[in-house]
């Protein structure tokens, strides 16, 4: 199966700095080596990839990409079925980078390698079960480690700060899979949807969401844009931010390791590339949406601690710093409005809010948020009155037996606050272009199970549709549902179809519902087989002529062969 470069995974970091000028060449060289190594990896040239990754480690020992290269060496050996070598490299990664971004994946690599080695020696006495090695939690960080679905009993119990993971954190007596099945026959209620503030009637869009353009020149990029147009795409959703560790656009003259691709004084400018992209896309008859962060737009070297979100750590029973901005702090809002105001000065057709405009069930306990809630409701959102019997599961994660009425009030209040922030950012961007269109990323739970959507993400569809968005971008990622909710493919596809049906009924206009179809598995880096993607697409299109976005776009997926599916649905 073809693979897609691991650089498609978006990695967020709260440790921010600006590279000194003399380090730019080294950084760029490291990036080129890493890209080359990933291309060799996905071409099956594992020996050459290993050599390239080792070259990066030797030549740029201070680069952030060294840790990723160390991990990828283990991946190469795993693909080559050299399990002893893979085991050694993954163990080396965990020893050197115990809190690294790939710690969980390295632990899974260790488990796979050890299992394969046992299978290769069937006559040997079976050793005791070897636990997987999740990364230990860093104080103030929400850890994403969870037991591997296929081998849940092998996870070593340990205290891990809970992260909302759909199925694992449950309101009292709620079983998500069963609740979904019972809810299927229900008719979704038509919500009070505010007309788009852009003042324009939404049109149906066929989008390609671009994580990375593998082009070394604008001419080469234009060729790829033409190919997308021929495949039936009319809108590009282009990443205009850069997190440290992301693959960088090769055509960019990099100034910083993280930041944005447009001119602004409110964040480091990686490269002022957006203007050229807009001109190129428009020249070829397509439209372009800028895909931009909010909470995780905390780029730069001097982020005061008070600008950070705060979370409740069930293990330590303390309020601790969390990832991302504190959206209740006036200086943070000032900075974000400045970013969006500057972004709005470009001739883009729209902006897509990244899926970081959320707050999990144990965020935000910042002083500013607590004060604002207290002023409105007369009591503070203290953890003791929000959660009923948090407990440590066998998998080593804290779960919640149930939530109180005060928690529900707090979660809905956070949802309203987040949409107030979205309104301010839209207003700032529209100062230069009143007809600027906006789309917002929605987790599918906000539609399939509204109670879970508010609990897990502070995301409530009735609150969202009051704000005048042009498009409601539903992250209908069936592969993610299969993994997180332990579903088979058929059930996951049926769930995505049900989400589409409810979204269309709730919003009213199917064109405003933008269903995002996953064509790359960002855990395994596999390109989703065409037949599987077609099955998702067909079931979704049975619910109406919705807008579509293929995520993340890759040239390895035959998008042009699906064109007839959505074209036929419009007739």
Order of alpha helices (4+ residues) and beta strands (2+ residues): alpha-alpha-alpha-alpha-alpha-alpha-beta-alpha-beta-beta-beta-alpha-beta-beta-beta-alpha-beta-alpha-beta-beta-alpha-beta-alpha-alpha-alpha-beta-alpha-alpha-beta-alpha-beta-alpha
